[in-house]
Amino acid sequence: MQTGNPFSGPLRPRPVREAFSRRTNHQFTLVVLIQNHLGTRVVSINLTDYEELYFCRLLLEKQVMSMVVAEISDESLEKAADILVQARNALKNENYLDILTLNTQFHEVFYHTCSNRRLVQMLENIRSLLLIYRANALKYLDYNREVTEEHGKILEAVQERDVNKAIEAVGTHVTNDMNRGRIIFTKKENSAESN
């Protein structure tokens, strides 16, 4: 899977072949192609990497949220609320691609409010590595419902300007995301082993 490329230049075939050759072994690992000004490289993420990335995401999300509660404008709160309404509608229509996009946009409203750009950049890098798991989790209707409910609790806490409640809500959300992804990771590993 290759998402948008902020750097110019074609994707060279060698890293793509390497990614597919890693994908065919019996142990499931996430294979990510990263292309930047230094070239294209293949990154494999196993369950340990996944859990470590989520631990980092958890710490960073809590820190971002602690800053956002004081910094967010009413306009941004309205935007987050509107995105949440759209996500609920997409959930009713079982439009998984829209749900993924809207869930990302929901978080981005808060990230764009945070005054510490380096913190947000680190968080966005981690989230991009975890995207395939977040995307896979959204194939499950129950997971979509849970994510939407969790987003509602985050928004409510931020609207109340309650820092502790917002940190707790985002912590619960990220921990639940990690657990949803871990289930999917385990299913894919078991499927790869049985083939």
N, C-alpha and C positions, 0 to 999 in steps of 0.2 A: 504494500500500500504506500503510495507516495502522495503526500499532501502538498499544498502550495509551497513553492520554492522562492524565498526572498532573494536568492542570489542568482545571477545569470549563469548560463552555461548548461549544456546538456548533461544528463545523467549518463555516466560512462557504464558500459556493459559489465565490466569486471566486478564491481561491487554488487550489481544486481544478480549475477550468476552466483557470487559468494553467498548472498542472502538466501537464494533458493536452495543452494546446497546445504546450508545450515538448517534450513526449514525441513529438509527431508530426513534428518536423523530421527531416531526413535524417541528421544527426549524432547518434549515440547519446550521451545523457548520463543520468546517474542523477538522477531527480527525487525530492526528499524534501520532504514537508510537515512543517514544524516549528511546533508550536503551543505557546505559552507565555503568560505573563502579559502580554506585549506584543502578542499577537495571533498570527495564522497567517501564515507566509511560506513561499515556495517556494525551495528551494535546489537548484540543478543542480550536479552533480559530473561533471566531465569526467575524462579519464585523468590529466591533470596533478594535478588536485585529489585524485584517488584515490591517486596515488603519494605526494603530500605528506602526506595523512592517514595513510597506512601508515608513512611515515617517523616521524611523530609517535607513532603507536601503538608502533612498535618501541622508541623511546627510553623511552616511559612504561612499557611492559611490563617492560623490563629493570630500570628503577628500582624498580618495584613488587616484582619478583621478588627483587631484592637485599635488600629489607626483609623480605619474607615469610619467607625461609628462617630468619631468626632469630626471627620472631614467631609462626609458625604452631604451633598446638597439635596434639597427637596426635589429638584428636577431629576437627579439621578435616582432617587428613591422611587419616583413615579415611573421612570424608565424600567427599573427592576420589577416593579409591580406589573407593568404592562407585559413585560417578557414572561412573567409567571402566568398571567392570564392566557397568553398565546400558547405556552407550554401545556397548560391544562386542556386547552382546546385540541392541541395536537395529540395529547394523550387520549382524549375521547375518540379521535379519528384513527388512533394507532399509527400515527405517522412518525416512525422511529427516526428517520433522518432529520426531520424538523425538530424533534425532541432533543436530539444530540446538539444541533445548532443552537437551539434556544437555551439549553442548559449551559453551554459554553458562553453564550452572550450574557446570561444571568451573572455568572461569576465575573465576567469582564467588566460589568458595570462597577463592581466593587474594586476590581484591580485598577481601573482607570481613575478611581477616586483617591487611591493611596498615593501619598506624596513621595514615598521611597521607591523610586523607579528600579533600582537594583534588586530590591526585594521582590518586586513584581516580576522582573525579568527572570530571576531564578525560579520562581514559582511557575511561570509560563513554560520554561524549559522542561521542568519536571512533568507538568501536565501533558506536554506534547509527547513525551516518551510513554506516558500511560494511556494515550488516546485510544489505542486499539482495544484495550480492556474496557474502557468506559464505553466505547462504541458497541462492543459485544454485549455488555450488560444491558444495554438499552433494547435488545431484542426481546427481553423478558418484560411482559406487561406489569408484573408485580414490582419489578425493580424500578420501572418508570414511575409508578405510583409513589413508591417510597422516596425517590429522588425529588419528585415534585412536592411532596409533603415536607420534606426536609428543607427545601428551598423556601417554602412558605414560612417555616419557623425561623430561618435565618433572616428573612426580610422583616418579619414581625419584630424580632429582637433589635434590628438596626433601626427600624422606624421608631421604636421606643427609646432609642439611644441608650440601650442597656448593654454596656461593654461586656460584662460577665456573661450575660445571657447569649449575646452574639457569639462570643468565643466558644461557649458550650455548644451552641447550635451548629456552628461550622465544624467543631471537633467531632460531634456525633455524625454529621454528614460525611466527613472525610473518612472516618473509621468505618462507617457502613459501606462507603464506596470501596474501600480496601477489601472488606469482607465479601462484597458482591463479586469483585474482580477475582479474589482468591478462589471462590467457588468455580468461576469460569475457567481460571487457569488450571485448576485441578481436573475439571472435566476434560479439557483439551489434552492434558498430560495423559489421563487415563485412556482417552480415545487414541492418542498416538501410540501408546504402549500396546493396545489391543490390535493395532494394524500391523 
